[in-house]
């Protein structure tokens, strides 16, 4: 189009198209081979010969009215007139949109950078916090044992009433033990597989046959355990029947209540120390008033797993073969076993009092005695003790259960209790014979059983007699002193 004015129509523009005109148009290259053929983005120019022929055909066939045709081409002309302005606006809008997109990208990049920097700062603070916490606190000490590490509130009034050190957190424990937090964590941390433990293990033979595995703590841990005994365990009161590992009490005080009884029943608790597990030890500290965190640390410092050495990829490991329990050989194990057995002692003492029996316990050795009229109820007594022991987490060793009567020597923790606390006659006779023959043959020749440190063994035997029967012991000691001089 030369301008944007719509074409003017007359009646000839709407006459039917003749066959000749169609054929002539088909032969003409300018009719259908121009710029308007196939375009859908614009309304064709009404002055174009091919467009005029199509318009005539549409009007003559009734597809469109002349008024509609004129209006359509008017719209097309108006579009062509305003197209440059539209393109200008479109270009400006495109540029503005691109600028907005770039600005949005820049803003997003800025926000992303800020978030990244904030994340880096948070991670830095987190690492600093972790490092600070590791240096000043302990929140995890191994799987299955750290559930109460978040409890940091001890019962201060209860602790003060028992004259125990008031400790609320692992940091307080470390301060009291004069240890750093990492060192305390290293000593208390529980792992089922380790390269090195805090204990030395060795086996000793039992008098009844077999071996007993002892676990002796290394020097540093042993010193800590002794502090726990002196400052904590030794100040917690026990039940009256407990005589083993208690200051001012002994095997003699354990045997004395049974002197003169008409029968004695002795029972042994199987695997006494190992059966006292970690949770029971921790509960003993909590019952004294300590928080869950402090009780956990103390319990881990006083318990250990049975372990088996294993070699893997050329390296040696110590692998746990059972749960945490009181190790035989640790100085804290006896005192803790007494604390854990407090409820057992209380229940058995109540049962014995109700029935009219005497009851004492020396470590894993339970003893009952009473008058002749209760001898018929020994079966009931044994059944009741088994039941109570099982409910308190212990097992009676049936092979070591004994019932003794006055017709023979009745022994309680090695002390004869028939008439008075005394040592078995055969034992005293044996010692007298050794000392008598030693006057003529010499003391060393009396070591017929090849005992190591024979003199020390003999001195220990005489000391035992002196503890139970001071008069008999004094005579034996005098004979030994005469040989030594």
Residue pairs with C-beta under 8 A, 6 or more apart in sequence:
1 45
1 47
1 77
1 80
4 77
4 78
4 80
4 81
5 77
6 46
6 70
6 73
6 74
6 76
6 77
7 46
7 47
7 73
9 66
9 69
9 70
13 52
13 55
13 56
14 56
14 59
14 60
14 66
15 56
15 60
16 56
16 60
17 53
17 56
17 57
17 60
21 53
22 53
25 31
25 32
25 49
25 50
25 53
26 32
28 49
30 49
30 50
31 49
31 50
31 53
32 50
34 48
34 50
36 44
36 45
36 48
36 50
36 51
37 50
42 76
42 79
42 80
43 72
43 73
43 75
43 76
43 79
44 50
44 51
44 54
44 76
45 51
45 73
45 76
46 52
46 55
46 69
46 73
46 76
46 77
55 69
58 64
58 69
59 65
59 66
59 69
64 72
133 139
134 181
134 182
135 180
135 181
135 182
136 171
136 181
137 169
137 170
137 171
137 181
138 149
138 170
138 171
138 181
138 184
138 185
138 188
138 293
138 297
139 146
139 149
139 150
140 146
140 149
141 149
141 185
141 188
141 189
141 190
141 296
141 297
141 300
142 189
142 190
142 191
142 300
143 190
143 192
144 190
145 190
145 278
145 296
145 299
145 300
145 324
146 296
147 292
148 282
148 291
148 292
148 293
148 295
148 296
149 170
149 292
149 293
149 296
150 292
150 293
151 291
151 292
151 293
152 168
152 169
152 291
152 292
152 293
153 168
153 291
154 166
154 167
154 168
154 289
154 290
154 291
154 294
155 289
155 290
156 166
156 289
157 289
158 288
158 289
159 165
159 166
159 167
159 288
159 289
159 290
160 166
162 235
162 236
162 237
162 288
162 289
163 235
164 231
164 232
164 235
164 236
164 288
164 289
165 176
165 231
165 232
166 172
167 173
167 176
167 290
167 291
167 294
168 291
168 293
168 294
169 291
169 293
169 294
170 181
170 184
170 185
170 293
170 294
170 297
171 181
172 294
173 184
173 294
173 297
173 298
174 180
174 181
174 183
174 184
176 227
176 231
177 184
177 224
177 227
179 187
179 224
184 297
187 198
187 220
187 221
187 224
187 301
188 297
188 300
188 301
189 300
190 300
190 305
190 324
192 305
192 319
192 320
193 317
193 318
193 319
193 320
194 317
194 318
195 315
195 316
195 317
195 318
196 318
197 304
197 307
197 318
198 217
198 218
198 220
198 221
198 304
199 215
199 216
199 217
199 218
199 221
199 304
199 327
199 329
199 330
200 215
200 216
200 217
200 218
201 213
201 214
201 215
201 216
201 307
202 213
202 214
202 216
203 211
203 212
203 213
203 214
204 211
204 212
204 214
205 211
205 212
206 212
212 328
213 306
213 328
214 327
214 328
214 329
215 304
215 327
215 328
215 329
215 330
216 222
216 329
216 330
217 225
217 327
217 329
217 330
217 331
221 301
222 330
222 331
224 301
225 301
225 302
225 330
225 331
225 332
226 331
228 298
228 301
228 302
228 332
229 331
229 332
229 335
232 285
232 288
232 298
233 332
233 335
233 336
233 339
234 247
234 335
236 288
236 339
238 246
238 338
238 339
238 342
238 345
239 342
239 345
239 346
239 349
240 345
240 349
241 345
241 348
241 349
241 359
241 360
241 361
242 249
242 338
242 341
242 342
242 345
242 361
243 249
243 250
243 251
243 253
243 254
243 360
243 361
243 362
244 254
244 334
244 338
244 361
244 362
244 363
244 365
245 334
245 335
245 337
245 338
245 363
246 338
250 467
251 362
251 412
251 413
251 414
251 415
251 467
251 468
252 415
252 421
252 467
252 468
254 360
254 361
254 362
254 365
254 367
254 412
254 413
254 415
255 360
255 367
255 412
255 413
255 415
255 417
255 421
256 417
256 421
257 358
257 360
257 369
258 264
258 358
258 360
258 367
258 369
258 410
258 412
258 417
259 417
259 418
259 419
259 420
259 421
260 417
260 418
260 419
261 358
261 369
261 370
261 371
261 410
261 417
262 369
262 370
262 371
262 372
262 375
262 405
262 406
263 369
263 370
263 372
263 374
263 375
263 378
263 403
263 404
263 405
263 406
263 410
264 367
264 368
264 369
264 402
264 403
264 404
264 405
264 410
264 411
264 412
264 417
265 367
265 368
265 369
265 378
265 381
265 382
265 401
265 402
265 403
265 404
266 365
266 366
266 367
266 400
266 401
266 402
266 403
266 404
266 412
267 365
267 366
267 367
267 368
267 382
267 385
267 396
267 397
267 400
267 401
268 364
268 365
268 366
268 396
268 397
268 400
268 401
269 275
269 364
269 365
269 366
269 389
269 394
269 395
269 396
269 397
270 364
270 394
270 395
270 396
270 397
271 395
272 337
272 363
272 364
272 394
273 325
273 326
273 327
273 328
273 333
273 337
274 306
274 322
274 325
274 326
274 328
275 325
275 393
275 394
275 395
276 325
276 326
276 333
276 336
276 337
276 340
276 393
277 303
277 323
277 324
277 325
278 299
278 300
278 303
278 323
278 324
278 325
280 340
280 393
281 298
281 299
281 302
281 303
281 326
281 336
281 340
282 292
282 295
282 296
282 298
282 299
283 295
283 340
284 336
284 339
284 340
285 294
285 295
285 298
285 299
286 292
286 295
287 339
290 298
300 324
301 332
302 326
302 330
302 332
302 333
302 336
303 324
303 325
303 326
303 327
304 324
304 325
304 327
304 330
305 320
305 321
305 322
305 323
305 324
305 325
306 320
306 321
306 322
306 325
307 318
307 319
307 320
307 321
308 318
308 319
308 321
309 316
309 317
309 318
309 319
310 316
310 317
310 318
310 319
311 317
326 332
326 333
326 336
326 337
327 333
334 363
337 363
337 364
341 361
341 392
341 394
343 392
344 361
344 388
344 389
344 392
344 394
345 361
347 388
347 392
348 359
348 361
348 366
348 385
348 388
349 359
351 357
351 359
351 384
351 385
351 388
352 358
352 359
352 368
355 370
355 374
355 377
355 381
356 370
356 371
356 374
357 368
357 369
357 370
357 374
357 381
358 367
358 368
358 369
358 370
359 366
359 367
359 368
360 366
360 367
360 412
361 367
362 413
365 413
366 385
366 389
367 412
367 413
368 381
368 385
369 412
369 417
374 381
375 405
378 403
382 401
385 396
386 396
389 395
389 396
404 410
404 411
406 418
409 416
409 418
409 424
409 425
410 416
410 417
410 418
411 417
411 424
414 423
414 464
415 421
415 422
415 423
415 468
416 422
416 423
416 424
421 468
421 469
422 468
422 469
422 472
423 464
423 465
423 468
423 469
423 472
427 461
427 465
428 465
428 472
428 476
431 458
431 461
431 462
431 465
431 476
432 476
432 479
434 443
434 446
434 458
435 476
435 479
435 480
435 483
436 479
437 445
437 446
438 445
438 446
438 483
439 483
443 454
443 455
443 458
443 483
444 454
446 454
447 454
451 457
458 480
459 480
462 473
462 476
462 477
462 480
463 473
465 472
465 473
465 476
466 472
466 473
466 474
466 476
466 477
467 473
